[in-house]
Amino acid sequence: MKFFDGHNDILNKITNAGDHLDSRAFLERGDGHLDFPRACHAGFMGGFFAVYTSNPPSVPTAEERITLTDNGYLVSFPPPLEYEYAHQSALDMISLLEKIESDSGGNFKIVTSNQDLEYCLENEIMAAVLHLEGAEPILPSLENLSSFYEKGMRSLGITWSRQNKFGSGVPFQYPGSPDTGPGLTEEGKNLVKACNDLGILIDLAHLNEKGFWDAASLSTAPLVSTHTAAHGIIPKSRNLTDTQLKAIAETNGVVGVIFSVNDLDGESRPKKDAPILSIIHHIRYIADLIGPEHVAFGSDLDGTLIPSELGDVSGFPGLIQLLIEDGFSPSAMEQICYKNWLRVLKETWIS
C-alpha cells in the first residue's frame, strides 16, 4: 500500500554532512533512513520534508545536557537560535530541496497547491511538502513570512524543543507533562492568524501545552501535530495528552505518530531501541480514542532513533502489514497510510 509521511529530516542530515546542494545523497542510495530509491520501492508517495536548524556547534550536545533521575531523565533546553543563523540554515535546506527537484528528472516535486498534489499522485511523482520546523527563520514582524511562502513553504511548526520569539517548546523529559511554560507570545498569535490567511498548515508538534491551547483557540484550520505520540501510553513531555488528541479530532485534524524510540517507549534513561510493535500500540491507542480518520504516520526518519526492527523507510510495508494484522480495516488503512494527510492539506491550503 502507498503511504504519505508526516515528517522527515533528510534535508538537515545532508546539510550537516557538509554540502547543502548534494542532491545525490537523496536521489541515489544514501546511508540513513531515507532516500529516493528505497522510498519508491517501499511505496512512499510523498511527505513533509522538514527544514530544521540544528543547534550551533558551540551548544553542548543533548548527551551533555542530560540529567538522569531515579525514574527518567531531563535534557535542558538549548539557548534560542540567532535569527541570522536560523535564516541562512533554512535557505540552505530549501536550496537543497529545490536542487533535488531539479535533478530528479521530473520524478520529485515540491507541491504548493492541492492541484500540484493531485497531479503528483496521479502521475506517481514523489510529492514534497516544504515544512519549516521551528519558526526561528521568520522575523517577529512576519515581514518575511510571505517570502518563505513564495519559496514553497506550506507547513510551519511554531517551535522545536526550545524557546523562540513566537512560543516555547517542550523539553526532552520522561516522565513529564507538556505543560512546561508560557503560551504563545503576541508574535506567535499573529503568526497563527497569518498562516491561516495564507493557507499554511500550522504544526503543533513540540509546542508546549499552553501554546497548543492558544493556537487551538485562534486557528480556523484543522489542528495538526505532524510527529508525536500518545502521552496516555508514554508520559513524555513531547507526547500529546488525551485532551489534546480529542481537540485535534474535533477540528477534523490529524496526528502523525512518530517512530522515535524514546517517545514510543519509556525507561529510567534514554533508550537505544524499542519494539516495532510500540508504533502499532500508539496508532491503535489514538485510533481507538479519536478514530482512524485522525491518525497517520509521522516517522521523523533521519531525525531520530527508530526501532531497529523497522530499520529505515524500507520497513514501512512490514509496519503496514502489522497494522492490518492488528485488525484495521482496508478503509482505515487507507486513511492512516495517506488519505488523512491528503484531507487535512486540502482543507488547509487555499489553492
Backbone hydrogen bonds in HBPLUS format (Angstrom, degrees):
<---DONOR---> <-ACCEPTOR-->    atom                        ^
c    i                          cat <-CA-CA->   ^        H-A-AA   ^      H-
h    n   atom  resd res      DA  || num        DHA   H-A  angle D-A-AA Bond
n    s   type  num  typ     dist DA aas  dist angle  dist       angle   num
A0003-PHE N   A0043-GLY O   2.97 MM  40  6.15 150.3  2.06 149.8 148.2     1
A0045-MET N   A0003-PHE O   2.90 MM  42  5.83 163.1  1.93 157.9 163.4     2
A0004-PHE N   A0337-CYS O   2.70 MM 333  6.06 158.2  1.74 167.1 160.7     3
A0005-ASP N   A0046-GLY O   3.04 MM  41  6.52 157.3  2.09 143.4 146.6     4
A0048-PHE N   A0005-ASP O   3.01 MM  43  6.51 144.7  2.13 150.6 161.1     5
A0006-GLY N   A0297-PHE O   2.81 MM 291  5.78 143.6  1.94 120.7 132.7     6
A0300-ASP N   A0007-HIS O   2.91 MM 293  4.92 151.4  1.99 132.1 131.9     7
A0050-ALA N   A0008-ASN O   3.06 MM  42  5.93 160.7  2.10 158.6 164.0     8
A0009-ASP N   A0301-LEU O   2.86 MM 292  6.17 167.1  1.87 175.7 177.5     9
A0013-LYS N   A0009-ASP O   3.06 MM   4  6.32 158.9  2.11 151.5 158.0    10
A0014-ILE N   A0010-ILE O   2.98 MM   4  6.16 165.9  2.00 152.6 154.8    11
A0015-THR N   A0011-LEU O   3.01 MM   4  6.09 165.7  2.03 147.1 151.7    12
A0016-ASN N   A0012-ASN O   2.89 MM   4  5.98 161.3  1.92 149.9 154.8    13
A0017-ALA N   A0014-ILE O   3.04 MM   3  5.12 137.3  2.23  97.6 110.3    14
A0018-GLY N   A0015-THR O   3.07 MM   3  5.59 161.0  2.11 111.4 117.5    15
A0022-ASP N   A0019-ASP O   3.24 MM   3  5.49 158.2  2.29 119.2 117.0    16
A0023-SER N   A0021-LEU O   2.96 MM   2  5.71 127.7  2.24 109.2  93.7    17
A0025-ALA N   A0022-ASP O   3.18 MM   3  5.80 152.6  2.26 113.4 120.1    18
A0026-PHE N   A0023-SER O   3.03 MM   3  5.66 159.1  2.07 115.2 121.7    19
A0027-LEU N   A0023-SER O   2.92 MM   4  6.13 175.9  1.92 156.5 157.6    20
A0028-GLU N   A0024-ARG O   2.89 MM   4  5.17 154.4  1.96 130.1 134.8    21
A0036-PHE N   A0026-PHE O   2.71 MM  10  5.77 170.9  1.72 152.5 155.6    22
A0313-VAL N   A0033-HIS O   2.94 MM 280  5.80 167.0  1.96 154.3 152.1    23
A0039-ALA N   A0035-ASP O   2.93 MM   4  5.92 156.5  1.99 153.3 161.1    24
A0040-CYS N   A0036-PHE O   2.95 MM   4  6.05 168.2  1.96 158.1 160.2    25
A0041-HIS N   A0037-PRO O   3.13 MM   4  6.31 164.0  2.16 148.2 152.7    26
A0042-ALA N   A0038-ARG O   3.00 MM   4  6.18 143.5  2.14 143.3 152.9    27
A0042-ALA N   A0039-ALA O   3.15 MM   3  5.13 122.9  2.49  94.1 108.5    28
A0043-GLY N   A0039-ALA O   3.12 MM   4  6.33 127.2  2.41 144.2 157.3    29
A0044-PHE N   A0039-ALA O   2.95 MM   5  5.07 164.6  1.97 151.4 146.9    30
A0043-GLY N   A0040-CYS O   3.21 MM   3  5.28 143.2  2.35  99.7 109.9    31
A0127-ALA N   A0045-MET O   3.08 MM  82  6.45 165.0  2.10 138.1 140.0    32
A0047-GLY N   A0127-ALA O   2.97 MM  80  6.46 145.5  2.09 159.1 167.7    33
A0129-VAL N   A0047-GLY O   2.86 MM  82  5.98 170.4  1.87 152.4 154.0    34
A0049-PHE N   A0129-VAL O   2.84 MM  80  5.86 158.4  1.88 150.9 157.8    35
A0131-HIS N   A0049-PHE O   3.08 MM  82  5.69 172.8  2.08 142.9 140.8    36
A0051-VAL N   A0131-HIS O   2.63 MM  80  5.90 141.3  1.77 160.4 174.1    37
A0133-GLU N   A0051-VAL O   3.07 MM  82  5.77 157.2  2.12 125.4 132.6    38
A0059-VAL N   A0056-PRO O   3.01 MM   3  5.70 165.0  2.03 123.8 128.4    39
A0064-GLU N   A0061-THR O   2.98 MM   3  5.14 128.9  2.25  98.4 112.2    40
A0065-ARG N   A0061-THR O   3.03 MM   4  6.36 128.9  2.30 140.7 155.4    41
A0065-ARG N   A0062-ALA O   3.05 MM   3  4.97 133.5  2.28  94.1 107.4    42
A0076-SER N   A0065-ARG O   3.25 MM  11  5.62 168.9  2.26 137.4 134.9    43
A0067-THR N   A0074-LEU O   2.75 MM   7  5.24 150.9  1.83 147.2 157.3    44
A0074-LEU N   A0067-THR O   2.91 MM   7  5.24 144.3  2.04 142.5 153.9    45
A0069-THR N   A0072-GLY O   2.93 MM   3  5.06 178.2  1.93 126.7 127.3    46
A0073-TYR N   A0174-TYR O   2.75 MM 101  5.48 147.6  1.85 151.7 162.7    47
A0174-TYR N   A0073-TYR O   3.00 MM 101  5.48 163.2  2.02 152.9 157.0    48
A0075-VAL N   A0172-PHE O   2.88 MM  97  5.30 153.8  1.95 155.0 162.8    49
A0086-ALA N   A0082-GLU O   3.07 MM   4  6.31 169.7  2.08 160.3 163.1    50
A0087-HIS N   A0083-TYR O   2.76 MM   4  5.86 163.3  1.78 161.9 167.3    51
A0088-GLN N   A0084-GLU O   3.03 MM   4  6.10 167.9  2.04 147.2 150.0    52
A0089-SER N   A0085-TYR O   3.05 MM   4  6.15 159.2  2.09 146.2 152.6    53
A0090-ALA N   A0086-ALA O   2.96 MM   4  6.12 157.6  2.01 147.2 152.9    54
A0091-LEU N   A0087-HIS O   3.03 MM   4  6.30 159.5  2.07 148.5 154.0    55
A0092-ASP N   A0088-GLN O   2.97 MM   4  6.18 153.7  2.04 148.6 155.5    56
A0093-MET N   A0089-SER O   3.14 MM   4  6.45 157.7  2.19 148.7 153.7    57
A0094-ILE N   A0090-ALA O   2.95 MM   4  6.19 153.8  2.01 151.4 159.2    58
A0095-SER N   A0091-LEU O   2.93 MM   4  6.11 153.7  2.00 144.7 151.8    59
A0096-LEU N   A0092-ASP O   3.03 MM   4  6.35 147.2  2.14 141.1 150.0    60
A0097-LEU N   A0093-MET O   2.98 MM   4  6.29 158.6  2.03 146.4 151.2    61
A0098-GLU N   A0094-ILE O   2.94 MM   4  6.21 158.1  1.99 149.8 155.8    62
A0099-LYS N   A0095-SER O   2.89 MM   4  6.10 146.4  2.00 142.1 151.8    63
A0100-ILE N   A0096-LEU O   2.87 MM   4  6.18 154.5  1.93 153.5 160.2    64
A0101-GLU N   A0097-LEU O   3.05 MM   4  6.32 157.7  2.10 145.0 150.9    65
A0102-SER N   A0098-GLU O   2.93 MM   4  6.21 163.5  1.96 148.8 152.9    66
A0103-ASP N   A0099-LYS O   2.91 MM   4  5.97 146.1  2.03 146.1 154.7    67
A0104-SER N   A0101-GLU O   3.30 MM   3  5.31 161.8  2.34 103.8 109.1    68
A0107-ASN N   A0104-SER O   3.36 MM   3  5.33 154.1  2.43  98.3 105.6    69
A0126-MET N   A0107-ASN O   3.00 MM  19  6.13 152.1  2.08 143.7 136.7    70
A0109-LYS N   A0126-MET O   2.88 MM  17  6.23 160.1  1.92 173.1 178.4    71
A0128-ALA N   A0109-LYS O   2.86 MM  19  6.00 158.5  1.90 157.3 156.9    72
A0111-VAL N   A0128-ALA O   2.93 MM  17  5.80 155.1  1.99 140.6 148.6    73
A0117-LEU N   A0113-SER O   3.07 MM   4  6.38 161.5  2.10 147.6 152.3    74
A0118-GLU N   A0114-ASN O   2.90 MM   4  6.09 164.5  1.93 149.3 153.0    75
A0119-TYR N   A0115-GLN O   2.95 MM   4  6.10 156.9  2.01 145.9 152.5    76
A0120-CYS N   A0116-ASP O   2.97 MM   4  6.25 161.3  2.00 154.0 158.5    77
A0121-LEU N   A0117-LEU O   3.03 MM   4  6.28 165.1  2.05 153.6 157.3    78
A0122-GLU N   A0118-GLU O   2.95 MM   4  6.08 158.7  2.00 148.8 154.7    79
A0123-ASN N   A0119-TYR O   3.02 MM   4  6.13 140.1  2.19 143.4 153.8    80
A0125-ILE N   A0120-CYS O   2.89 MM   5  4.56 169.0  1.90 136.1 139.4    81
A0154-ARG N   A0130-LEU O   3.10 MM  24  5.94 154.1  2.17 151.3 157.0    82
A0132-LEU N   A0155-SER O   2.87 MM  23  6.28 159.3  1.91 147.2 149.0    83
A0157-GLY N   A0132-LEU O   2.67 MM  25  5.97 172.9  1.67 165.2 166.3    84
A0134-GLY N   A0157-GLY O   2.86 MM  23  5.19 144.3  1.99 124.2 133.9    85
A0135-ALA N   A0158-ILE O   3.18 MM  23  5.19 160.6  2.22 124.8 119.9    86
A0138-ILE N   A0135-ALA O   2.91 MM   3  5.46 161.1  1.94 122.2 128.5    87
A0142-LEU N   A0139-LEU O   2.74 MM   3  5.10 156.8  1.80 116.8 125.1    88
A0145-LEU N   A0142-LEU O   3.12 MM   3  5.19 166.3  2.14 108.2 112.3    89
A0147-SER N   A0144-ASN O   3.17 MM   3  5.15 125.8  2.48  93.3 107.1    90
A0148-PHE N   A0144-ASN O   3.29 MM   4  6.65 151.2  2.38 147.9 154.0    91
A0149-TYR N   A0145-LEU O   3.03 MM   4  6.36 150.7  2.12 145.5 154.6    92
A0150-GLU N   A0146-SER O   2.87 MM   4  6.14 152.3  1.94 143.7 150.8    93
A0151-LYS N   A0147-SER O   3.05 MM   4  6.30 133.7  2.27 134.1 146.1    94
A0153-MET N   A0148-PHE O   3.02 MM   5  5.62 158.2  2.07 154.4 147.4    95
A0152-GLY N   A0149-TYR O   2.95 MM   3  5.18 155.4  2.01 106.0 113.8    96
A0201-LEU N   A0154-ARG O   2.99 MM  47  6.14 158.6  2.03 139.9 133.3    97
A0156-LEU N   A0201-LEU O   2.82 MM  45  6.16 156.0  1.88 159.7 165.9    98
A0203-ASP N   A0156-LEU O   2.73 MM  47  5.68 173.7  1.74 140.6 141.6    99
A0162-ARG N   A0160-TRP O   2.75 MM   2  5.59 140.5  1.91 104.2  93.4   100
A0169-GLY N   A0162-ARG O   3.23 MM   7  4.87 140.8  2.39 104.1 114.5   101
A0164-ASN N   A0167-GLY O   2.97 MM   3  5.64 165.4  1.99 173.5 173.5   102
A0185-THR N   A0166-PHE O   3.11 MM  19  5.28 162.4  2.14 121.6 127.2   103
A0208-ASN N   A0168-SER O   3.06 MM  40  6.10 163.3  2.08 158.6 154.4   104
A0170-VAL N   A0206-HIS O   2.95 MM  36  5.59 136.8  2.14 139.4 145.3   105
A0237-SER N   A0173-GLN O   3.06 MM  64  5.54 161.5  2.09 152.9 158.8   106
A0176-GLY N   A0235-PRO O   2.71 MM  59  5.83 153.0  1.78 145.7 152.5   107
A0180-THR N   A0178-PRO O   3.02 MM   2  5.58 123.6  2.35 108.6  92.6   108
A0209-GLU N   A0178-PRO O   2.84 MM  31  5.20 165.8  1.86 128.4 129.1   109
A0188-GLY N   A0185-THR O   3.00 MM   3  4.88 117.8  2.40  90.6 106.4   110
A0189-LYS N   A0185-THR O   2.94 MM   4  6.31 153.3  2.01 151.7 158.2   111
A0190-ASN N   A0186-GLU O   2.95 MM   4  6.20 155.6  2.01 145.9 152.8   112
A0191-LEU N   A0187-GLU O   2.90 MM   4  6.09 141.8  2.04 137.6 148.6   113
A0192-VAL N   A0188-GLY O   3.08 MM   4  6.40 153.6  2.16 147.4 152.6   114
A0193-LYS N   A0189-LYS O   3.23 MM   4  6.54 164.8  2.25 148.3 151.3   115
A0194-ALA N   A0190-ASN O   2.89 MM   4  6.10 157.6  1.94 148.2 154.8   116
A0195-CYS N   A0191-LEU O   2.91 MM   4  6.07 158.5  1.95 151.3 156.7   117
A0196-ASN N   A0192-VAL O   3.03 MM   4  6.28 156.6  2.09 148.2 154.6   118
A0197-ASP N   A0193-LYS O   3.02 MM   4  6.31 153.3  2.10 144.7 151.8   119
A0198-LEU N   A0194-ALA O   3.01 MM   4  6.29 148.7  2.11 146.7 154.7   120
A0199-GLY N   A0195-CYS O   2.87 MM   4  5.85 129.8  2.13 143.9 156.9   121
A0200-ILE N   A0195-CYS O   2.86 MM   5  4.79 166.6  1.88 142.2 143.9   122
A0204-LEU N   A0224-VAL O   2.84 MM  20  6.08 166.6  1.86 153.6 158.2   123
A0207-LEU N   A0204-LEU O   3.25 MM   3  5.51 162.6  2.28 127.2 127.9   124
A0212-PHE N   A0208-ASN O   2.85 MM   4  6.11 151.5  1.93 151.8 161.4   125
A0213-TRP N   A0209-GLU O   2.98 MM   4  6.32 160.4  2.02 155.2 158.1   126
A0214-ASP N   A0210-LYS O   2.98 MM   4  6.23 148.9  2.08 143.3 152.3   127
A0215-ALA N   A0211-GLY O   2.92 MM   4  6.14 166.3  1.94 154.4 157.3   128
A0216-ALA N   A0212-PHE O   2.86 MM   4  6.08 156.5  1.91 148.4 156.0   129
A0217-SER N   A0213-TRP O   3.00 MM   4  6.07 148.0  2.11 139.3 146.3   130
A0218-LEU N   A0214-ASP O   3.22 MM   4  6.41 133.7  2.45 140.4 152.1   131
A0218-LEU N   A0215-ALA O   3.16 MM   3  5.19 134.7  2.38  96.9 109.3   132
A0219-SER N   A0215-ALA O   2.87 MM   4  5.81 163.7  1.90 161.6 164.3   133
A0254-VAL N   A0223-LEU O   3.19 MM  31  6.84 133.2  2.43 144.9 157.8   134
A0225-SER N   A0254-VAL O   3.12 MM  29  6.61 155.8  2.18 156.0 162.9   135
A0256-GLY N   A0225-SER O   2.80 MM  31  6.14 172.5  1.81 164.6 166.4   136
A0228-THR N   A0256-GLY O   2.85 MM  28  6.22 153.5  1.92 162.6 170.1   137
A0258-ILE N   A0228-THR O   2.75 MM  30  4.89 158.3  1.80 133.4 139.4   138
A0240-LEU N   A0229-ALA O   2.96 MM  11  6.31 148.8  2.06 174.8 164.8   139
A0233-ILE N   A0230-ALA O   3.15 MM   3  5.61 157.2  2.20 108.5 115.0   140
A0234-ILE N   A0230-ALA O   3.11 MM   4  6.39 171.7  2.11 159.7 157.6   141
A0231-HIS N   A0240-LEU O   2.83 MM   9  5.10 169.7  1.84 136.2 135.0   142
A0236-LYS N   A0234-ILE O   2.71 MM   2  5.67 137.0  1.89 111.9  97.5   143
A0239-ASN N   A0236-LYS O   2.99 MM   3  5.54 157.0  2.04 118.8 125.9   144
A0245-LEU N   A0241-THR O   2.93 MM   4  6.25 162.8  1.96 155.7 160.8   145
A0246-LYS N   A0242-ASP O   2.92 MM   4  6.12 159.5  1.96 151.4 156.3   146
A0247-ALA N   A0243-THR O   3.07 MM   4  6.26 147.8  2.18 139.2 147.8   147
A0248-ILE N   A0244-GLN O   3.06 MM   4  6.39 151.9  2.14 150.8 157.6   148
A0249-ALA N   A0245-LEU O   3.13 MM   4  6.47 157.6  2.18 147.7 153.3   149
A0250-GLU N   A0246-LYS O   3.00 MM   4  6.24 149.2  2.09 145.9 154.0   150
A0251-THR N   A0248-ILE O   3.19 MM   3  5.55 149.4  2.29 106.5 115.0   151
A0253-GLY N   A0248-ILE O   2.94 MM   5  5.06 155.4  2.00 152.6 148.5   152
A0252-ASN N   A0249-ALA O   2.94 MM   3  4.97 163.6  1.97 112.9 115.8   153
A0255-VAL N   A0294-HIS O   2.93 MM  39  6.10 145.9  2.05 131.4 139.9   154
A0296-ALA N   A0255-VAL O   2.89 MM  41  6.07 146.1  2.01 154.4 151.1   155
A0257-VAL N   A0296-ALA O   2.90 MM  39  6.19 170.4  1.91 143.5 141.1   156
A0298-GLY N   A0257-VAL O   2.94 MM  41  4.77 147.5  2.05 129.9 120.2   157
A0259-PHE N   A0299-SER O   3.09 MM  40  4.81 159.7  2.13 122.2 122.1   158
A0263-ASP N   A0260-SER O   3.01 MM   3  5.40 145.8  2.13 110.9 121.1   159
A0264-LEU N   A0260-SER O   3.04 MM   4  6.24 147.1  2.16 156.0 166.2   160
A0261-VAL N   A0305-LEU O   2.99 MM  44  6.00 157.3  2.04 146.0 152.4   161
A0265-ASP N   A0261-VAL O   3.16 MM   4  6.01 149.5  2.26 142.8 148.4   162
A0278-SER N   A0275-PRO O   2.93 MM   3  5.57 157.9  1.98 115.6 122.4   163
A0279-ILE N   A0276-ILE O   3.04 MM   3  5.69 145.5  2.17 114.9 122.8   164
A0281-HIS N   A0277-LEU O   2.91 MM   4  6.24 154.0  1.98 150.3 157.4   165
A0282-HIS N   A0278-SER O   3.23 MM   4  6.46 155.7  2.30 141.7 146.0   166
A0283-ILE N   A0279-ILE O   3.05 MM   4  6.32 165.0  2.07 155.1 159.4   167
A0284-ARG N   A0280-ILE O   2.82 MM   4  5.95 165.0  1.84 156.1 160.6   168
A0285-TYR N   A0281-HIS O   2.88 MM   4  5.98 158.0  1.92 143.7 150.3   169
A0286-ILE N   A0282-HIS O   3.02 MM   4  6.17 169.1  2.03 150.2 152.6   170
A0287-ALA N   A0283-ILE O   2.88 MM   4  5.99 160.9  1.92 148.8 155.1   171
A0288-ASP N   A0284-ARG O   2.86 MM   4  5.96 159.2  1.90 150.5 155.8   172
A0289-LEU N   A0285-TYR O   3.02 MM   4  6.17 143.4  2.16 139.8 150.0   173
A0290-ILE N   A0286-ILE O   2.86 MM   4  5.98 172.1  1.87 160.2 161.0   174
A0291-GLY N   A0287-ALA O   2.72 MM   4  4.29 135.5  1.91 119.1 128.0   175
A0294-HIS N   A0291-GLY O   3.08 MM   3  5.82 158.7  2.12 123.7 126.0   176
A0303-GLY N   A0300-ASP O   3.00 MM   3  5.30 145.5  2.12 135.7 133.1   177
A0310-LEU N   A0307-PRO O   2.97 MM   3  5.42 140.4  2.13 109.0 119.6   178
A0311-GLY N   A0307-PRO O   3.10 MM   4  6.48 164.3  2.12 153.3 157.4   179
A0312-ASP N   A0310-LEU O   2.98 MM   2  5.88 133.8  2.20 107.8  94.3   180
A0315-GLY N   A0312-ASP O   2.88 MM   3  5.67 166.1  1.90 125.5 130.2   181
A0316-PHE N   A0313-VAL O   3.18 MM   3  5.76 172.9  2.18 120.0 121.6   182
A0319-LEU N   A0315-GLY O   3.07 MM   4  6.37 153.1  2.14 150.3 158.7   183
A0319-LEU N   A0316-PHE O   2.99 MM   3  4.93 113.3  2.45  96.4 113.2   184
A0320-ILE N   A0316-PHE O   2.82 MM   4  6.08 162.1  1.85 164.1 168.6   185
A0321-GLN N   A0317-PRO O   2.98 MM   4  6.19 152.2  2.06 142.2 149.7   186
A0322-LEU N   A0318-GLY O   3.05 MM   4  6.33 147.9  2.16 142.1 150.3   187
A0323-LEU N   A0319-LEU O   3.06 MM   4  6.44 147.4  2.17 146.6 155.4   188
A0324-ILE N   A0320-ILE O   3.03 MM   4  6.37 154.0  2.10 148.0 155.0   189
A0325-GLU N   A0321-GLN O   2.93 MM   4  6.21 158.1  1.98 147.8 153.9   190
A0326-ASP N   A0322-LEU O   2.91 MM   4  6.11 127.7  2.19 134.2 148.3   191
A0328-PHE N   A0323-LEU O   3.37 MM   5  6.12 167.5  2.38 154.1 150.8   192
A0327-GLY N   A0324-ILE O   3.01 MM   3  5.38 158.8  2.05 108.7 115.5   193
A0333-MET N   A0329-SER O   2.88 MM   4  6.13 153.7  1.95 155.2 163.1   194
A0334-GLU N   A0330-PRO O   3.09 MM   4  6.37 152.7  2.17 145.3 151.6   195
A0335-GLN N   A0331-SER O   3.12 MM   4  6.41 153.7  2.20 143.2 150.3   196
A0336-ILE N   A0332-ALA O   2.94 MM   4  6.19 167.6  1.95 155.5 157.6   197
A0337-CYS N   A0333-MET O   2.84 MM   4  5.86 162.4  1.87 150.0 155.5   198
A0338-TYR N   A0334-GLU O   3.08 MM   4  6.03 161.1  2.12 144.2 148.2   199
A0339-LYS N   A0334-GLU O   2.94 MM   5  5.93 169.0  1.95 152.6 150.0   200
A0340-ASN N   A0335-GLN O   2.98 MM   5  5.07 160.7  2.02 136.6 134.3   201
A0342-LEU N   A0338-TYR O   3.12 MM   4  6.35 167.2  2.14 158.5 162.5   202
A0343-ARG N   A0339-LYS O   2.88 MM   4  6.00 154.7  1.95 146.8 153.7   203
A0344-VAL N   A0340-ASN O   3.09 MM   4  6.30 166.5  2.11 151.3 153.8   204
A0345-LEU N   A0341-TRP O   3.07 MM   4  6.24 156.4  2.13 150.8 157.0   205
A0346-LYS N   A0342-LEU O   3.02 MM   4  6.15 158.2  2.07 144.0 150.4   206
A0347-GLU N   A0343-ARG O   2.93 MM   4  6.21 149.8  2.03 149.5 158.0   207
A0348-THR N   A0344-VAL O   3.07 MM   4  6.08 122.9  2.41 132.0 145.1   208
A0348-THR N   A0345-LEU O   3.15 MM   3  5.07 140.1  2.32  95.5 107.0   209
A0349-TRP N   A0345-LEU O   2.87 MM   4  5.80 171.3  1.88 157.6 159.8   210
